[in-house]
Amino acid sequence: MPSAEDTSVHQEPSVVPPTRQDEIAAAGSELIGGPAGRWARFGSGPLTPLRVIALVAIGMFALGMVQKIPCYDWAWFRGTSSQYTHACYSDIPHLFVGRGFADGLVPYFDRLDGDMAYLEYPVLTGLFMQIASWLTLTPSSDPVQQREQMYWMVNAGMLMICAVVVALCVARTHRRRPWDGLLVALAPALALTATINWDLLAVALTAVAMLMWSRGRNLAFGVFIGLATAAKLYPVLLLGPLLVLCWRAGKWRAYGVALFGAAAAWLLVNVPVMAYAPEGWKKFYTFSQERQIDYGSFWLIITQRTGRPIDVSTVNTASVLMMIVLCAGIAGLALTARHRPRFAQLAFLVVAAFILTNKVYSPQYVLWLIPLAALARPRWRDFLIWQACEVMYFLGIWFYLAYTTSGDKHQGLPQEGYQVAIVLHLLGTLYLCGVIVRDILRPERDPVRRGGSDDPSGGVLDGAPDRSELPKARAHSSRNTSPAVEGPRVTWGTARRAASG
């Protein structure tokens, strides 16, 4: 006869309703009628979780576009400080002219006028920009302003598709927690920063890769990670925590397949440009090395407070060393934790470490972390605390730039105020890192595992034996002769399956 605990497991709905587990979600649901009732049926009717999340993502993205209306109408084209005082700056219309798309130049192959000899973006992002320019159907005889507006609109439409893909992939990655996709769809920082630059392309490809890994499609994961790395450098970092987790679980073949797929996809995109336009191809990498200390980094606070510049080579070396130390610490945490961490948890920590140690933090970089945060720590309170810090930074950088470009008027945020905004961004990211580390050390605090799951985004790692526990099991068995001593080898996944009969 099943115990009360077993009965409760069987009665638990297949979809985890956030309003029953998260007090902030429950309070917010009052706007639409309150938390789900006892007899609610999830996934039935026209408004399924995925459809709701897609509609919300589109709505929030549209609100972000509305926020850019002052710049779209005039501020991008009349002076410098107006686009900062309205907090609606975007690289997209400016680079349409500045990188030769308005003149029909081909990225990486055609040399640009001025200091920027070639396009300074990875190849797949350059292709995305080029496709958008082909879809900008305004005649070349039209005023440049109208062509820039249309180019931004075309890019916004393409980036909206990317935003919806990100939200839906997060919703599908954890099968029992589709409503976690609302964290992405409702993220204020996503709405505000989505059309500043083209980062959402790499974020969408990375989200698809995470979904593929969660479904056990290891080669597809590698292919999408390789494509994402061809659009932005940061996705390659996810291969590091995956290596440590596959090492701990003994899943070497799965990791090898993923690594092969990533390398093959990256080479497929990059080799043609490397072969026929090597100078243009390497511009992204040389630009990243030569770029000086820039906005948003703690390095900028140091230089502003001391009044002493730091040589860029020194910053590059120090950043790399700090990143290595942090990655070593994350690897040590992953290998020594009582239970194997979840893939999304380590992925967030590694990307956050890169952001925290980098010499520049553009406001749209928050997009890199939003889907990983929704998978790693799906709690509305912590997510909103972090988002509030990022929104404050978003406002801080534009008001600071308004201050520096307003001349004698000094309109905007002075240097000291901008430094406070940087500190808020750093503290918000560190706070989220801290609660994720706590979840790793105390899995009973992890919202995902507390619901009975092991590692829903882990693919082959989900429910896999934890090899780091085998020595402890053997040591225990040497002191006992009963077969029951194999208990320490039970993982979260095997415990879940045992509870469900």
Backbone torsions as a table, in degrees:
resi	resn	phi	psi	omega
1	MET	NA	127.6	-175.7
2	PRO	-67.8	146.6	177.8
3	SER	-74.4	169.8	177.1
4	ALA	-60.8	-36.5	179.9
5	GLU	-64.4	-43.0	179.2
6	ASP	-63.8	-40.2	-179.7
7	THR	-62.4	-39.3	179.9
8	SER	-65.8	-34.0	178.4
9	VAL	-66.4	-43.3	-179.1
10	HIS	-65.3	-31.5	-176.7
11	GLN	-83.4	-11.5	-177.9
12	GLU	-67.3	132.7	-179.2
13	PRO	-65.5	153.4	-178.7
14	SER	-66.1	-29.4	177.3
15	VAL	-101.9	127.5	-179.5
16	VAL	-81.0	114.8	179.0
17	PRO	-79.7	120.6	-176.3
18	PRO	-63.8	-26.3	-178.1
19	THR	-69.4	-14.3	176.9
20	ARG	-94.9	-9.3	-177.3
21	GLN	-121.0	-18.3	-173.0
22	ASP	-124.8	117.6	-176.5
23	GLU	-66.0	-33.2	178.5
24	ILE	-69.0	-42.4	176.9
25	ALA	-63.2	-39.1	179.0
26	ALA	-64.6	-42.4	179.2
27	ALA	-66.2	-40.9	179.4
28	GLY	-67.1	-29.7	-178.6
29	SER	-68.4	-13.5	177.7
30	GLU	-60.6	-25.0	179.2
31	LEU	-67.5	-22.2	-177.7
32	ILE	-122.5	24.3	174.5
33	GLY	113.1	-3.5	176.6
34	GLY	98.1	176.2	-178.2
35	PRO	-61.6	158.7	178.2
36	ALA	-63.4	139.0	-179.2
37	GLY	-79.5	174.7	-176.6
38	ARG	-61.8	-37.1	-174.6
39	TRP	-100.7	17.2	179.7
40	ALA	-64.8	142.5	176.5
41	ARG	-110.4	122.0	-174.7
42	PHE	-95.3	140.7	177.4
43	GLY	85.7	0.0	178.5
44	SER	-101.3	158.0	-179.5
45	GLY	85.4	174.3	-176.5
46	PRO	-69.6	-30.2	-177.1
47	LEU	-92.0	72.9	174.7
48	THR	-72.9	161.7	179.1
49	PRO	-52.9	-42.8	-177.8
50	LEU	-65.5	-40.0	180.0
51	ARG	-67.5	-41.7	178.3
52	VAL	-62.1	-45.3	-178.4
53	ILE	-64.0	-41.0	178.2
54	ALA	-62.8	-43.8	180.0
55	LEU	-65.3	-41.4	178.9
56	VAL	-65.0	-41.7	178.8
57	ALA	-61.4	-43.3	178.0
58	ILE	-63.8	-42.6	-180.0
59	GLY	-63.8	-44.1	179.0
60	MET	-67.1	-38.1	177.5
61	PHE	-63.3	-40.6	178.2
62	ALA	-63.3	-38.4	176.0
63	LEU	-62.7	-37.6	175.7
64	GLY	-63.2	-36.4	176.4
65	MET	-68.0	-38.3	177.3
66	VAL	-61.4	-38.1	179.1
67	GLN	-62.6	-21.4	-179.4
68	LYS	-90.9	1.4	-175.2
69	ILE	-57.6	-43.3	179.0
70	PRO	-56.5	-38.3	178.4
71	CYS	-73.6	-41.3	-179.8
72	TYR	-59.6	-40.1	-177.4
73	ASP	-72.8	-41.9	-173.9
74	TRP	-157.2	-30.6	-168.0
75	ALA	-68.1	-26.0	176.4
76	TRP	-68.1	-20.2	-168.3
77	PHE	-116.1	-5.2	-176.1
78	ARG	-127.5	90.1	179.8
79	GLY	83.9	-178.0	-175.4
80	THR	-107.0	-45.7	-169.7
81	SER	-72.8	-23.5	-176.0
82	SER	-61.4	-39.2	-179.8
83	GLN	-68.9	-19.9	176.5
84	TYR	-86.2	-41.0	179.7
85	THR	-65.2	-27.9	175.9
86	HIS	-92.3	0.9	177.2
87	ALA	52.5	42.2	-176.4
88	CYS	-127.9	24.0	-179.1
89	TYR	-62.5	149.0	172.8
90	SER	-148.4	139.6	174.9
91	ASP	-70.4	-25.9	-166.1
92	ILE	-59.3	-53.6	-178.4
93	PRO	-67.5	-34.3	-178.7
94	HIS	-68.0	-40.1	-178.2
95	LEU	-77.6	-15.4	173.9
96	PHE	-57.7	-40.5	176.4
97	VAL	-89.1	-45.8	-173.5
98	GLY	-65.4	-22.4	180.0
99	ARG	-112.4	17.3	168.4
100	GLY	84.2	3.6	-179.6
101	PHE	-66.9	-34.5	178.7
102	ALA	-65.1	-25.3	-179.1
103	ASP	-98.1	3.9	178.4
104	GLY	79.8	16.6	178.3
105	LEU	-73.0	148.0	-179.2
106	VAL	-95.8	124.0	-178.8
107	PRO	-56.6	142.0	175.8
108	TYR	75.0	-26.9	-177.6
109	PHE	-97.5	-37.8	-178.6
110	ASP	-98.3	134.2	-179.4
111	ARG	-79.8	140.7	-179.1
112	LEU	-93.2	159.4	172.6
113	ASP	-81.6	153.4	176.4
114	GLY	91.5	-164.0	-174.4
115	ASP	-71.5	-33.5	-178.8
116	MET	-86.3	96.6	-172.8
117	ALA	-68.3	-34.6	-178.8
118	TYR	-138.8	167.0	178.2
119	LEU	-63.5	131.6	-172.5
120	GLU	-98.5	31.7	180.0
121	TYR	-118.4	153.8	175.4
122	PRO	-59.8	163.2	-167.6
123	VAL	-61.8	-44.9	-175.9
124	LEU	-68.8	-34.1	173.6
125	THR	-66.0	-40.2	175.7
126	GLY	-60.4	-39.3	176.7
127	LEU	-64.6	-41.5	177.2
128	PHE	-58.9	-44.9	178.8
129	MET	-63.8	-39.5	-179.5
130	GLN	-67.6	-42.3	177.7
131	ILE	-61.1	-41.5	178.3
132	ALA	-62.0	-36.8	178.5
133	SER	-68.6	-34.7	176.3
134	TRP	-66.2	-33.9	-179.0
135	LEU	-81.6	-8.4	175.9
136	THR	-81.4	95.5	-165.9
137	LEU	-90.0	7.7	177.6
138	THR	-66.8	138.5	-179.8
139	PRO	-62.0	148.5	178.6
140	SER	-63.8	-17.7	178.0
141	SER	-77.8	-13.9	178.7
142	ASP	-68.7	156.2	176.2
143	PRO	-56.7	147.0	-177.5
144	VAL	-59.0	-36.8	-179.6
145	GLN	-59.1	-44.2	179.6
146	GLN	-65.6	-36.9	179.0
147	ARG	-68.5	-38.0	176.5
148	GLU	-65.2	-41.3	177.8
149	GLN	-61.5	-44.8	-179.8
150	MET	-66.9	-37.8	178.2
151	TYR	-62.1	-41.6	178.2
152	TRP	-65.1	-41.2	179.8
153	MET	-62.9	-42.5	178.8
154	VAL	-62.9	-46.5	178.1
155	ASN	-62.1	-39.9	179.2
156	ALA	-61.1	-41.2	177.2
157	GLY	-62.8	-42.5	178.7
158	MET	-67.6	-39.3	179.4
159	LEU	-70.6	-29.7	175.2
160	MET	-62.2	-40.8	176.2
161	ILE	-59.8	-42.8	178.1
162	CYS	-61.1	-41.9	-179.4
163	ALA	-63.3	-42.0	178.5
164	VAL	-65.2	-40.3	177.8
165	VAL	-59.9	-43.7	180.0
166	VAL	-60.4	-49.7	-177.9
167	ALA	-62.2	-42.5	-178.6
168	LEU	-69.8	-36.7	178.0
169	CYS	-65.3	-41.2	176.4
170	VAL	-62.9	-41.4	-179.9
171	ALA	-63.4	-32.0	-176.9
172	ARG	-92.4	-15.5	-176.1
173	THR	-67.1	-46.0	173.6
174	HIS	-96.7	102.2	-170.5
175	ARG	-55.7	-40.3	-175.6
176	ARG	-87.0	-2.6	-176.6
177	ARG	-129.5	55.9	-178.3
178	PRO	-64.7	-27.9	-177.1
179	TRP	-69.9	-10.2	173.7
180	ASP	-63.3	-20.2	175.5
181	GLY	-62.6	-21.1	176.7
182	LEU	-66.2	-26.8	175.0
183	LEU	-58.0	-40.9	177.9
184	VAL	-72.8	-48.6	-174.9
185	ALA	-61.5	-35.7	-176.8
186	LEU	-96.2	1.5	-177.6
187	ALA	-61.5	117.8	-179.5
188	PRO	-62.9	-34.4	-179.6
189	ALA	-66.7	-30.3	176.6
190	LEU	-66.9	-46.1	-179.8
191	ALA	-61.0	-38.2	-175.1
192	LEU	-77.3	-31.7	-171.4
193	THR	-109.3	-2.7	-171.0
194	ALA	-59.8	-35.0	-175.4
195	THR	-109.4	21.1	173.3
196	ILE	-73.7	-39.8	-175.0
197	ASN	-150.1	-164.1	-174.2
198	TRP	-105.9	20.5	-175.6
199	ASP	-62.0	-28.2	-177.2
200	LEU	-60.8	-24.0	176.5
201	LEU	-61.6	-51.6	179.2
202	ALA	-65.3	-37.2	178.9
203	VAL	-63.6	-41.8	179.1
204	ALA	-65.0	-44.2	178.7
205	LEU	-63.2	-38.1	177.6
206	THR	-66.7	-39.9	178.2
207	ALA	-63.6	-40.7	176.3
208	VAL	-62.9	-40.8	178.5
209	ALA	-60.6	-44.0	178.4
210	MET	-61.2	-40.1	177.8
211	LEU	-63.9	-43.1	179.3
212	MET	-61.6	-41.4	179.6
213	TRP	-65.3	-40.2	-179.9
214	SER	-63.4	-25.0	179.3
215	ARG	-92.7	4.3	179.6
216	GLY	79.9	12.7	178.3
217	ARG	-92.7	81.4	-170.2
218	ASN	-67.9	-40.1	179.5
219	LEU	-66.6	-42.9	178.5
220	ALA	-62.7	-38.4	174.9
221	PHE	-56.9	-48.9	-179.3
222	GLY	-61.4	-41.3	-179.8
223	VAL	-61.2	-45.8	-177.8
224	PHE	-71.6	-32.4	174.4
225	ILE	-66.2	-39.7	177.0
226	GLY	-63.1	-42.1	177.3
227	LEU	-66.0	-40.5	178.7
228	ALA	-63.0	-39.0	178.1
229	THR	-68.7	-27.6	174.6
230	ALA	-73.7	-12.0	177.1
231	ALA	-102.2	-29.2	179.7
232	LYS	-159.4	148.2	-171.4
233	LEU	-73.8	-32.5	-167.6
234	TYR	-60.7	-31.6	-176.0
235	PRO	-59.5	-25.5	-179.9
236	VAL	-63.0	-21.5	179.9
237	LEU	-62.7	-25.4	-177.8
238	LEU	-66.7	-20.5	178.2
239	LEU	-69.5	-22.7	179.0
240	GLY	-68.0	-58.7	178.2
241	PRO	-61.6	-31.5	178.4
242	LEU	-65.3	-36.2	176.6
243	LEU	-60.8	-46.2	-178.6
244	VAL	-64.3	-41.9	-178.6
245	LEU	-69.1	-39.5	177.5
246	CYS	-68.5	-32.7	174.5
247	TRP	-61.8	-47.5	-177.6
248	ARG	-67.7	-31.6	-179.7
249	ALA	-93.6	-8.2	-178.5
250	GLY	74.4	26.6	-177.4
251	LYS	-99.8	60.4	-175.1
252	TRP	-70.1	-37.6	-178.2
253	ARG	-64.4	-43.4	179.3
254	ALA	-61.1	-41.5	-179.8
255	TYR	-67.9	-40.2	178.8
256	GLY	-61.7	-40.6	177.1
257	VAL	-63.2	-43.4	179.4
258	ALA	-64.1	-42.0	-179.9
259	LEU	-64.5	-41.8	177.5
260	PHE	-61.1	-46.3	179.8
261	GLY	-61.1	-40.5	179.8
262	ALA	-64.7	-46.2	-179.5
263	ALA	-64.6	-43.0	-178.6
264	ALA	-63.9	-44.1	-178.6
265	ALA	-66.4	-42.5	179.4
266	TRP	-62.4	-44.0	-179.7
267	LEU	-66.4	-38.9	-179.5
268	LEU	-59.1	-38.1	-179.9
269	VAL	-78.8	-38.9	-169.7
270	ASN	-90.3	-32.5	-173.6
271	VAL	-59.0	-43.3	178.9
272	PRO	-58.1	-40.9	179.1
273	VAL	-73.5	-37.0	176.6
274	MET	-59.6	-39.2	-175.6
275	ALA	-75.5	-39.3	-171.6
276	TYR	-104.4	-14.6	178.1
277	ALA	-144.8	63.4	-173.2
278	PRO	-62.4	-36.8	-179.9
279	GLU	-66.2	-43.7	177.9
280	GLY	-67.4	-36.9	-178.4
281	TRP	-64.3	-42.0	-174.3
282	LYS	-82.3	-1.5	-178.1
283	LYS	-59.9	-40.3	179.8
284	PHE	-58.4	-42.1	-175.5
285	TYR	-75.3	-40.1	177.0
286	THR	-69.0	-37.8	177.9
287	PHE	-62.9	-40.4	179.5
288	SER	-63.9	-36.5	179.0
289	GLN	-74.2	-39.4	-174.4
290	GLU	-85.3	-13.7	-177.0
291	ARG	-60.9	133.4	-179.6
292	GLN	-77.2	171.4	174.0
293	ILE	-56.2	131.2	-172.3
294	ASP	-130.4	-173.0	-172.3
295	TYR	-61.6	147.4	169.4
296	GLY	90.1	-10.5	-175.5
297	SER	-97.1	156.3	175.6
298	PHE	-68.2	-20.9	175.7
299	TRP	-62.3	-36.6	179.1
300	LEU	-65.7	-39.5	177.4
301	ILE	-60.5	-42.2	-179.8
302	ILE	-61.0	-47.9	-178.0
303	THR	-67.1	-37.7	179.7
304	GLN	-70.9	-36.9	-178.5
305	ARG	-74.8	-35.7	-178.8
306	THR	-89.6	-23.0	-176.6
307	GLY	74.5	13.3	-178.0
308	ARG	-118.2	125.3	177.3
309	PRO	-70.0	152.9	177.1
310	ILE	-114.9	130.8	-178.9
311	ASP	-59.8	137.9	-174.9
312	VAL	-63.0	-33.9	178.5
313	SER	-66.8	-35.3	176.5
314	THR	-65.4	-42.6	179.0
315	VAL	-64.9	-42.6	179.3
316	ASN	-59.3	-46.9	-179.3
317	THR	-64.3	-45.4	-179.1
318	ALA	-64.6	-39.5	179.4
319	SER	-63.7	-42.6	179.1
320	VAL	-63.3	-44.2	-179.3
321	LEU	-64.5	-42.0	177.9
322	MET	-63.6	-40.6	179.1
323	MET	-63.9	-40.5	178.9
324	ILE	-63.2	-43.7	179.5
325	VAL	-62.8	-44.8	179.8
326	LEU	-65.3	-40.8	178.4
327	CYS	-65.1	-37.8	176.1
328	ALA	-63.1	-40.2	177.1
329	GLY	-64.8	-40.5	177.8
330	ILE	-64.8	-41.4	177.8
331	ALA	-63.4	-42.5	177.4
332	GLY	-61.3	-41.3	176.5
333	LEU	-61.1	-43.1	-178.1
334	ALA	-65.8	-34.9	-175.8
335	LEU	-85.0	-23.4	-175.5
336	THR	-106.8	-8.9	179.4
337	ALA	-61.3	149.3	-177.5
338	ARG	-58.2	-40.7	175.9
339	HIS	-122.2	145.5	-178.5
340	ARG	-59.4	127.3	179.7
341	PRO	-64.4	162.0	175.3
342	ARG	-80.3	150.3	-177.4
343	PHE	-58.2	-45.1	-177.8
344	ALA	-63.1	-33.2	179.2
345	GLN	-63.2	-49.1	-179.5
346	LEU	-69.2	-35.3	178.1
347	ALA	-61.2	-44.3	177.7
348	PHE	-61.4	-45.6	-176.6
349	LEU	-62.2	-40.3	-178.2
350	VAL	-69.1	-45.5	179.5
351	VAL	-66.5	-38.4	176.8
352	ALA	-63.0	-39.0	177.7
353	ALA	-61.6	-40.3	177.7
354	PHE	-63.0	-43.7	-179.9
355	ILE	-65.0	-42.5	-175.6
356	LEU	-68.9	-30.8	-176.8
357	THR	-96.1	-8.0	-174.4
358	ASN	-71.6	159.9	-178.2
359	LYS	-87.5	0.4	177.7
360	VAL	-148.3	144.2	173.8
361	TYR	-136.7	94.7	174.3
362	SER	-73.8	146.7	-174.2
363	PRO	-59.3	-26.8	-179.2
364	GLN	-77.7	-7.1	177.9
365	TYR	-64.4	-19.6	176.6
366	VAL	-59.4	-25.3	178.4
367	LEU	-60.8	-30.3	179.5
368	TRP	-60.4	-36.1	-171.5
369	LEU	-92.5	-21.9	-172.3
370	ILE	-58.2	-52.2	179.7
371	PRO	-66.4	-34.4	178.4
372	LEU	-67.3	-37.3	177.7
373	ALA	-65.4	-39.9	179.7
374	ALA	-64.4	-31.2	178.5
375	LEU	-85.4	-33.9	-175.1
376	ALA	-82.3	-38.3	-176.3
377	ARG	-141.5	74.5	-176.0
378	PRO	-78.1	64.8	175.0
379	ARG	-125.4	125.4	-172.9
380	TRP	-63.1	-37.8	-178.6
381	ARG	-60.2	-52.3	-178.0
382	ASP	-65.7	-40.3	-180.0
383	PHE	-63.1	-42.2	-177.8
384	LEU	-73.0	-33.4	174.3
385	ILE	-59.9	-47.7	178.6
386	TRP	-63.2	-43.7	179.8
387	GLN	-63.4	-37.2	177.6
388	ALA	-61.1	-41.2	177.0
389	CYS	-63.1	-39.7	-178.8
390	GLU	-70.8	-35.6	176.5
391	VAL	-66.0	-39.0	176.6
392	MET	-63.0	-38.6	177.0
393	TYR	-67.9	-40.6	178.0
394	PHE	-55.0	-46.9	178.4
395	LEU	-69.0	-37.7	-176.7
396	GLY	-62.3	-43.8	-176.5
397	ILE	-67.7	-38.2	-178.9
398	TRP	-72.0	-39.2	178.9
399	PHE	-69.7	-30.6	175.5
400	TYR	-68.9	-42.7	176.8
401	LEU	-64.9	-34.1	174.9
402	ALA	-63.1	-39.3	179.2
403	TYR	-64.3	-42.3	-177.0
404	THR	-75.2	-17.9	-177.9
405	THR	-109.4	2.4	-177.0
406	SER	-91.7	2.9	177.0
407	GLY	66.7	-137.3	-177.2
408	ASP	-71.5	-13.5	179.9
409	LYS	-69.3	-30.9	179.1
410	HIS	53.8	46.9	177.5
411	GLN	-89.8	124.9	179.4
412	GLY	128.8	-155.2	-174.7
413	LEU	-102.8	123.0	179.4
414	PRO	-70.4	174.3	-173.6
415	GLN	-57.4	-43.5	-178.1
416	GLU	-63.5	-39.0	177.5
417	GLY	-64.9	-38.4	178.7
418	TYR	-67.2	-35.2	176.3
419	GLN	-62.9	-36.4	175.1
420	VAL	-63.1	-39.8	178.4
421	ALA	-63.1	-40.0	177.5
422	ILE	-63.2	-44.2	-179.6
423	VAL	-62.2	-39.0	177.1
424	LEU	-61.2	-43.5	177.2
425	HIS	-60.5	-45.2	-178.9
426	LEU	-64.8	-44.2	-178.7
427	LEU	-67.0	-38.9	178.9
428	GLY	-62.6	-42.7	178.7
429	THR	-67.5	-41.6	178.5
430	LEU	-65.0	-35.6	177.8
431	TYR	-61.2	-46.9	-179.6
432	LEU	-65.8	-38.0	174.9
433	CYS	-60.1	-40.7	-178.0
434	GLY	-63.0	-43.8	-178.8
435	VAL	-71.4	-29.7	176.5
436	ILE	-69.2	-41.8	176.1
437	VAL	-61.4	-41.3	177.4
438	ARG	-60.7	-40.9	177.9
439	ASP	-62.8	-36.1	179.3
440	ILE	-67.1	-42.5	-178.6
441	LEU	-75.3	-28.7	-179.7
442	ARG	-129.2	80.8	-173.6
443	PRO	-58.2	-22.1	178.4
444	GLU	-67.2	-14.3	176.5
445	ARG	-91.1	-9.4	-177.9
446	ASP	-74.7	120.9	-178.7
447	PRO	-58.5	-33.6	-178.3
448	VAL	-71.9	-47.9	-177.2
449	ARG	-74.6	-27.3	177.1
450	ARG	-65.5	-23.4	177.2
451	GLY	-83.2	2.8	176.1
452	GLY	103.0	0.2	-179.5
453	SER	-91.4	163.9	174.6
454	ASP	-100.5	-78.1	179.4
455	ASP	-142.7	80.6	-174.7
456	PRO	-59.9	-27.6	177.2
457	SER	-92.0	6.2	-173.6
458	GLY	-87.8	-9.3	179.0
459	GLY	60.3	-119.0	-179.6
460	VAL	-65.2	-16.2	179.0
461	LEU	-81.5	-20.5	-176.2
462	ASP	-65.9	113.2	-179.8
463	GLY	76.8	6.2	-178.9
464	ALA	-72.6	150.7	175.3
465	PRO	-57.5	144.1	-178.1
466	ASP	-99.8	101.2	-171.2
467	ARG	-65.8	-24.2	-179.7
468	SER	-68.2	-15.0	179.8
469	GLU	-90.4	-9.6	-177.2
470	LEU	-63.3	-43.3	178.2
471	PRO	-58.9	-38.9	179.3
472	LYS	-65.2	-38.6	179.8
473	ALA	-65.8	-40.8	179.6
474	ARG	-66.4	-40.9	179.5
475	ALA	-63.0	-38.8	178.5
476	HIS	-66.1	-42.5	-176.3
477	SER	-67.9	-24.7	179.2
478	SER	-69.4	-19.1	180.0
479	ARG	-101.7	-4.0	-178.4
480	ASN	-137.3	148.7	178.4
481	THR	-105.2	-8.9	-178.4
482	SER	-77.6	139.3	176.5
483	PRO	-61.3	-17.4	-177.1
484	ALA	-66.2	-10.8	-177.3
485	VAL	-72.6	-7.6	177.3
486	GLU	-72.2	-1.2	-179.7
487	GLY	-51.6	-41.5	-178.8
488	PRO	-59.0	-15.7	-178.4
489	ARG	-82.2	-9.8	-177.4
490	VAL	-67.2	130.0	177.9
491	THR	-100.7	175.5	178.3
492	TRP	-59.1	-37.9	-177.9
493	GLY	-69.5	-43.1	-179.9
494	THR	-69.4	-33.9	177.3
495	ALA	-64.9	-38.9	179.7
496	ARG	-64.2	-43.8	-178.5
497	ARG	-66.8	-35.9	179.5
498	ALA	-66.9	-38.5	179.9
499	ALA	-66.0	-32.1	-177.8
500	SER	-87.0	5.3	174.8
501	GLY	87.4	NA	NA
